[in-house]
């Protein structure tokens, strides 16, 4: 075949493209298990961050799997619906939490993940949070003690909040640390935990908003309230134990 012909160039390009495609497919297949492991470890790290102050070591991408296993988390996670009923055969680890919310509110038939951690003989229930910030979605996890009322810890994440301002919900540990010890109910009534400017009154427990990030702070406050409303029957069941 004439190497200077158009047909040779087309065939050569097609064969080369096919070879590259096969090599890329094999590489992707070979890395699939590692990618899944990395994704799982990142989620485990985020969940464990809600109880980080009660752990002997800070969870990170390298040790999250080990900590998760030591707490036997795989055997103590479950899924609840809006009635507080445990759903069989629904793995909370595989739930796409975004799909459980519409306009920041829990949908009627939501499947909500619960991760139970027993640390030094105390049970903590880690609940998922999802909402809207100033520029994009915000999310997080909140851990609650066995009384179904006392917040044990919280962690937050965002897609695109302003660096140095709204991004502090993730970047500033002092913000999340404020939630520990707060209460979700007051006198038996659900009041959530509000994020408000200093000095501003609240019907329930509150934490200080981020200075200069009012919209993001409001988004976190709404996210907590709206998300916990979906878990109310479950939290009330803990209180009735």
Steps between C-alpha positions, in 0.01 A plus 500: 500500500621844408590675825447835335141427404193638675363151564819399685478811720134429585563132580810584706309761702208261554725217622694734730176640643370148563821397678493811722131441580570141604794606719291771669217255561737248655656771717158618618395144577820435692457817706127453564542317832751756628276788393206343683716451810613863489142624460381282787783617725417863427139444601604310812729788592213749462265290714761442770583871509166554677635305800866596458520670841414167663762299310862448599621601154375742237345312206666555162510326163774266614356381832124540445452138391690371800304714748174403328581131538612538863161652585319223313312765302398271215291290738349801677379713209140502384242700307180660630202659329297805596306293752813392680464143376814304416505399135629152423740442211580871453871559555540850648853517365370481143225763537535809283400752765445775243211302352327494840449876496302740286555874538694424818213310664476125559274328247196306623640153427860574594750231591722653766834351609590446865852405606530373856835521676569356845798682650618420852165340576289793378276489193502782247265522202639685197239659273541647151437868421438660162397850391585812305766762572564831332643366173437127497401199707626450854498177696629336813443253782382553856547251781242469777535329834281206602247737659395610151545863600859595583731580208833322533670659200458624145691540177416701190596512134421720201533518124585863445468735796723808512856430618571655837130565566232239428769239444570518873217254560752241379837667552460639853479222763383756757171546314405131509626466858226736619232240440623247756274500806215688332147359509255422221192509724397739775226401745413210272453722194722489191691828476810389305830688541502845344799678348455867591695821547627562851231641725212389280232309691393146416219278624751217538875450522714703261858546380671812373473570129808558286581870479457627146326183382138557594350313205717193554428506875128521427540210259666285768225588748228408251686184396518374858135573571368356172722191516423419864128532434532189285663318791251621764312170545831316535633753754176481696526123505840533664351728764227246573741216567 
